[in-house]
Amino acid sequence: MLGPLACVGTAFALFGTAHPVRAFPAELQPIASMLQQRGWQVLLKAPPRQGTYGMANSKKKILWVHPITEAMGIMTQTFVHEAVHAVQSCKTGTVKPIGYQPPVGYAVDRAVFNNLYRNYDTGKWDVEREAFAIQAQPNRIEIIQQLIVKHCPLQANQ
């Protein structure tokens, strides 16, 4: 059993510090590196908005993935979802749909719609629907890598 100081240390590790790209699981490290090469800061850290598992700020070019998502088994989906938002903002600096519409089954479509209806302003439905659809794909890692290459130019100083 962990004592109180160990718990505080664990909580700080989960919520207080940003871990480097190599702290992400191996399958996600290439995506993090690709985004960094395009000017994004990728953090394994609790997002600044309480109650969220991931967040992308297109103005500051910062992407957060909460460390707890790994224990929850949703880190890959969360990371890909936020990476989609990064891609959606690469060309204009504002998050806009890129027009990628992968096939999704009826159950996923209904789950996404219900999530959008309950949790998002209707003005964000298009970008969120696109991100949820991509994160639901079995080949989501390959898809997001292709989308980063296609939509996000490398930074000149990289």
TAZIGI-V882807 format. One line per field, one symbol per residue. ss: DSSP state (h for helix, s for strand, l for the rest). psi: psi as a letter, one per 20 degrees, with the letter a starting at -180 (. if undefined). Layout:
BEGIN
ss=???
psi=???
END
This chain:
BEGIN
ss=lllhhhhhhhhhhhhlllslhhhllhhhhhhhhhhhllllsssslllllllllssssllllssssllhhhhhllhhhhhhhhhhhhhhhhlllllllllllllllhhhhhhhhhhhhhhllhhhhhhhhhhhhhhllllhhhhhhhhhhhhlllllll
psi=pprhhhgggggghhhhqpqrhiiqqhhighggggghijjqpopnqpqioqjqhrqpohgilppqpphihghijjggggggghhghgghighiipoqqijpnqpqrgggghggghggghiqqhiigghgggghgghiqhkhggghgghgghioqqqhj.
END
